[in-house]
């Protein structure tokens, strides 16, 4: 046997032995993991509920089905508005929700989704990814034993469905309205009676007259929920949600147990869900709004007087919360400084381009 042939066989043998040793190590680095994720949304809302399905799909595909996340709709295993608690106590590993639903625990949660007269959707992403938002929120969430990834955005929301016209601030007095967290605290200053009701339960409340008005998201979802059948006036804009973020919340202990590659895949899948969800809304809202108006919906802007009164009330609530809640103030100060800088930029290119294009469209 030639020297070369002996060296080749020896190397081949080592190679085989090497691969035998390596295989279990690879298996260990790509373990089979099954998570359960509870959503705060009903299956019927394919866009907002669908964001969790996007995450699940990409995570499974990127790991050859080794890491599987089973998605449950709100109410299937956990009530829609208790999703965070279920992640905290380990009932499920993750949830897809809006952090401002947990405003009652601490108003600081609101910055995880949207606050009145806050950032638009692109600015929200900029704050989260580049402005320290994710780090500030995860620092705040640490005592709750959870962490947060941006996992969707609705864009600027609508101002909601009303049984009667809202032409002046006094029209909010005594009005029972389904509105989440912070926006509700602001409208309370104008005499409204806010109610937090899960998405799937809004229609019957509006139909029965338990509430006089309701806001959800925008035309695409609102049409599916049928609000136009029980309230004729549709107002805009939803100044309490200039760009509402959706949140993937995971149990920190369970997240830390994931291989680094799975953590990276989960993060990337959440980013994909953010882009795709916003795109779905931007696409779907157009046709839905045309259909709603065609079916008799009365589309109305909030008057400048109403907007100014809400702005004043919102700033009063901010001042009160900053004075008594140091955690809130820490995130608020970062967020508002970022907002001021962003609109300095926005008024230059973005606003002027959009403004010109809208005028051109109006000219036909």
C-alpha positions in Angstrom: 0.0 0.0 0.0 1.4 3.3 -1.0 2.2 6.0 1.6 -0.4 8.3 0.0 -3.1 5.7 0.2 -2.4 5.0 3.9 -2.5 8.7 4.7 -5.8 9.0 2.8 -7.4 6.1 4.7 -6.1 7.4 8.0 -7.6 10.9 7.2 -10.8 9.3 6.0 -11.0 7.3 9.3 -10.4 10.4 11.3 -13.0 12.2 9.3 -15.6 9.5 10.0 -14.7 9.5 13.7 -14.8 13.3 13.7 -18.3 13.4 12.1 -19.5 10.8 14.6 -18.4 13.0 17.5 -19.8 16.2 15.8 -23.3 14.8 15.2 -24.6 14.8 18.8 -23.0 18.3 19.3 -25.0 19.6 16.3 -28.2 17.9 17.7 -27.6 19.6 21.1 -27.3 23.0 19.4 -30.6 22.5 17.5 -32.8 20.8 20.1 -36.5 20.1 19.6 -38.4 22.8 21.5 -42.1 23.4 21.7 -43.6 26.6 22.9 -47.1 27.8 23.4 -48.1 31.4 22.6 -51.3 32.9 23.6 -52.6 35.9 21.5 -54.8 38.7 22.8 -56.7 38.6 19.5 -59.4 36.5 17.9 -58.7 34.3 14.8 -61.2 36.3 12.8 -58.8 39.3 12.7 -56.3 37.7 10.3 -54.0 40.7 10.3 -53.4 41.3 14.0 -53.8 37.6 15.1 -51.8 36.7 12.0 -48.7 38.4 13.2 -48.2 35.6 15.7 -48.7 33.1 13.0 -46.0 34.8 10.9 -43.6 34.5 13.8 -44.5 30.8 14.3 -44.1 30.0 10.6 -40.7 31.6 10.2 -39.3 30.1 13.4 -40.4 26.6 12.3 -39.0 27.0 8.8 -35.7 28.5 9.9 -35.1 25.6 12.3 -36.4 22.7 10.2 -39.4 22.4 12.5 -37.1 21.9 15.5 -38.4 25.0 17.3 -42.2 25.1 17.1 -44.5 27.8 18.5 -48.2 26.8 18.8 -50.4 29.9 18.6 -53.7 30.1 20.6 -56.3 32.8 20.0 -57.4 35.0 22.9 -59.7 33.1 25.2 -58.7 29.6 24.0 -56.4 28.8 26.9 -56.1 32.3 28.6 -58.4 35.3 28.6 -57.4 37.8 25.9 -56.4 40.5 28.4 -54.5 38.2 30.8 -51.9 37.1 28.2 -49.0 38.9 30.0 -49.9 37.3 33.3 -49.8 33.8 31.7 -46.3 34.4 30.4 -45.2 35.8 33.8 -46.4 32.8 35.7 -45.1 30.3 33.2 -48.5 29.0 32.0 -47.2 29.7 28.4 -43.8 30.7 27.2 -44.9 33.7 25.1 -47.8 35.9 24.2 -48.6 38.3 21.3 -50.4 41.3 22.8 -50.4 45.1 23.2 -48.5 46.1 26.3 -50.8 49.1 26.9 -53.5 46.6 27.9 -51.6 46.3 31.2 -51.7 50.0 31.9 -53.6 49.2 35.1 -50.5 47.5 36.5 -48.3 50.5 35.7 -48.9 53.3 33.1 -45.3 52.8 31.9 -46.6 49.7 30.0 -48.3 52.1 27.5 -45.0 53.1 25.9 -44.7 49.5 24.7 -47.7 50.0 22.3 -48.7 53.7 21.9 -49.3 56.8 23.9 -51.5 59.9 23.1 -49.9 62.2 20.5 -46.9 59.9 20.3 -44.8 58.6 17.4 -46.0 57.4 14.1 -45.3 53.8 13.1 -41.9 54.4 11.4 -40.8 56.6 14.3 -41.9 53.9 16.7 -39.6 51.4 15.0 -36.8 54.0 15.0 -37.2 54.5 18.7 -37.3 50.8 19.4 -34.4 49.7 17.2 -32.1 52.8 17.4 -33.4 55.1 20.1 -33.0 52.9 23.1 -36.7 52.0 23.3 -36.3 48.2 23.5 -33.6 48.5 26.2 -35.7 50.9 28.3 -38.8 48.7 28.0 -37.0 45.5 28.8 -35.4 47.2 31.9 -38.9 48.2 33.0 -40.2 44.7 32.3 -37.4 43.0 34.3 -39.4 42.7 37.6 -42.3 41.0 35.6 -39.8 38.3 34.5 -40.6 38.9 30.8 -39.0 40.6 27.8 -40.5 42.4 24.7 -39.8 42.3 21.0 -41.5 44.7 18.5 -43.8 42.3 16.6 -46.2 44.4 14.4 -47.6 47.8 13.9 -51.0 49.0 12.8 -50.0 52.4 11.6 -52.0 55.4 12.7 -55.4 54.2 14.0 -58.9 55.6 13.5 -60.7 57.6 16.1 -63.5 55.2 16.5 -67.2 54.6 15.9 -69.8 56.8 17.5 -73.6 56.7 17.8 -73.7 60.5 17.7 -71.6 63.3 16.2 -68.6 64.6 18.1 -68.2 68.2 17.1 -66.9 69.8 20.3 -65.1 68.6 23.5 -68.3 68.7 25.6 -69.8 66.0 23.4 -67.5 63.5 25.2 -69.1 64.3 28.6 -70.8 61.1 29.9 -69.9 59.2 26.8 -69.2 55.5 27.5 -66.4 54.5 25.2 -64.4 51.3 24.6 -60.9 52.7 24.6 -57.7 51.1 26.1 -55.5 52.5 28.9 -53.9 55.9 28.3 -56.3 57.2 25.7 -59.1 56.5 28.2 -57.4 58.4 30.9 -57.2 61.5 28.6 -60.8 61.3 27.5 -61.8 61.0 31.2 -60.6 64.5 31.6 -63.3 65.5 29.0 -65.9 63.6 31.0 -65.9 60.3 29.0 -66.3 57.0 30.8 -63.6 54.7 29.3 -64.0 50.9 29.2 -61.4 48.3 28.4 -63.1 45.5 26.4 -61.3 42.8 24.4 -61.7 43.0 20.6 -64.1 40.1 20.2 -66.5 41.5 22.8 -66.8 45.1 21.5 -69.6 44.5 18.9 -72.2 43.1 21.4 -71.4 45.9 23.9 -72.0 48.5 21.1 -75.1 46.7 19.8 -76.7 46.5 23.2 -75.9 50.1 24.0 -73.7 49.1 27.0 -71.2 51.6 25.4 -71.9 54.6 23.1 -68.7 54.5 21.1 -65.7 52.2 20.5 -62.3 52.3 18.9 -60.4 49.3 17.6 -57.9 49.7 14.9 -58.9 50.8 11.4 -61.1 50.1 8.4 -59.8 46.6 7.6 -60.4 45.1 11.1 -63.4 47.4 11.9 -65.2 46.2 8.8 -64.7 42.6 9.9 -66.1 43.3 13.3 -69.1 45.0 11.8 -69.1 48.2 13.8 -70.6 50.1 10.9 -73.9 48.2 11.5 -74.3 49.6 15.0 -72.6 53.1 14.9 -72.9 55.4 11.9 -70.1 58.0 12.6 -66.5 57.0 12.0 -63.9 59.5 13.3 -60.2 60.1 12.6 -57.4 60.3 13.6 -56.9 58.1 16.6 -54.5 60.6 18.3 -53.9 58.1 21.1 -52.4 55.6 18.6 -50.2 57.4 16.1 -48.5 54.1 15.4 -49.5 51.2 17.7 -46.9 48.6 18.2 -47.8 44.9 18.8 -45.6 43.0 21.2 -44.1 39.5 21.4 -43.6 39.0 25.1 -41.5 36.0 26.3 -40.8 34.5 29.7 -37.2 35.6 30.3 -36.2 32.2 31.9 -37.6 30.3 28.9 -36.0 32.7 26.4 -32.6 32.5 28.1 -32.8 28.6 27.8 -33.0 28.9 24.0 -29.9 28.3 21.9 -28.4 31.6 20.7 -29.4 30.7 17.1 -33.1 30.2 18.2 -33.0 33.6 20.0 -31.7 35.2 16.8 -34.4 33.5 14.7 -37.1 34.6 17.1 -35.9 38.2 16.9 -35.7 38.1 13.1 -39.2 36.5 12.9 -40.6 39.3 15.1 -39.0 41.9 12.8 -40.6 40.2 9.8 -44.0 40.2 11.5 -43.6 44.0 12.1 -43.0 44.7 8.4 -45.6 42.3 7.1 -48.4 43.3 9.5 -48.0 47.0 8.7 -48.0 46.2 5.0 -51.2 44.1 5.3 -52.9 47.0 7.1 -51.7 49.6 4.5 -53.0 47.4 1.8 -56.3 46.2 3.4 -57.4 49.6 4.8 -57.9 51.1 1.4 -60.6 48.8 0.0 -62.2 48.5 3.4 -62.6 52.3 3.8 -64.1 52.5 0.3 -66.6 49.8 1.1 -67.6 51.3 4.5 -68.2 54.7 3.0 -70.0 53.2 0.1 -72.3 51.4 2.6 -73.2 54.6 4.3 -70.6 55.2 7.0 -70.3 58.9 7.9 -66.5 59.6 7.8 -65.6 62.6 10.0 -62.4 64.3 11.2 -62.2 65.3 14.8 -62.5 69.1 14.8 -59.4 71.3 15.6 -61.2 72.3 18.8 -61.6 68.6 19.9 -57.9 67.9 18.9 -56.6 70.9 20.9 -58.7 69.9 24.0 -57.4 66.4 23.8 -53.8 67.6 23.4 -54.2 69.8 26.6 -55.8 66.9 28.5 -53.0 64.5 27.4 -50.3 66.8 28.6 -52.1 67.2 32.0 -52.1 63.4 32.4 -48.4 63.2 31.4 -47.5 65.8 34.1 -49.5 63.9 36.7 -47.9 60.6 35.9 -44.3 62.0 35.7 -44.8 63.6 39.1 -45.7 60.3 40.9 -44.0 57.5 38.8 -40.2 57.6 38.3 -40.3 54.6 36.0 -42.9 56.3 33.7 -40.9 59.5 33.7 -37.7 57.8 32.7 -39.3 56.2 29.6 -41.4 59.4 28.9 -38.4 61.7 28.8 -36.5 59.5 26.3 -39.6 59.0 24.2 -40.7 62.7 24.0 -37.1 63.9 23.3 -37.1 61.4 20.4 -40.6 62.6 19.2 -39.4 66.2 19.0 -36.4 65.3 17.0 -38.3 63.0 14.7 -40.9 65.6 13.8 -38.1 68.1 13.1 -37.0 65.8 10.4 -40.5 64.7 9.3 -41.6 68.3 8.6 -38.9 68.5 5.9 -39.1 65.7 3.4 -41.8 63.2 4.5 -44.5 65.6 5.3 -43.9 67.8 2.2 -43.8 64.9 -0.2 -47.0 63.3 1.2 -48.7 66.7 1.3 -47.9 67.4 -2.4 -48.9 63.9 -3.5 -52.2 64.1 -1.7 -53.0 67.5 -3.4 -52.1 66.0 -6.8 -54.5 63.1 -6.2 -57.2 65.5 -5.2 -56.7 67.4 -8.5 -57.2 64.1 -10.3 
